[in-house]
């Protein structure tokens, strides 16, 4: 009986630790962005918090199809012709339950900014939804935590 009690305690302890570590995961850190095709690795982006809001900055462009230091040719204003590396493309998201929403995401390929929400779908998988107007009119990408 004592041996069985020890095993039950050990199993419960393991489950509690595993639940706690899963809940400790958040959206912050480095993410590998994947194109809409679900295969092409586009960039490494760092998601961080500043003044209570969430932002994402491009650390490295992985897709070399537009050269070694691609620029945001289609962007408007001060971002026009600026290097994509170092650019803040995810802005002003705020936590609302399991979502971060109310912000925008910039697509450097076309220079357009979209409303956006993100959600940690699994420990190392981030669901990113960009849209115009209503969330149902948009597109979803899945990003994976970078090593």
Buried (B, 14 or more C-beta within 10 A) or exposed (E): EEEEEEEEEEEEEEEEEEEEEEEEEEBEBBBBBBEEEEEEBBBBBBBBBEEEBBBBBBBBBEBEEEEEEBBBBBBEEEBEEBBBBEBBBBBBBEBEEEBBBBBBBBBBBEBBBBBBBBBBEEEBEBBBBBBEEEBEEBEEBBBBBBE
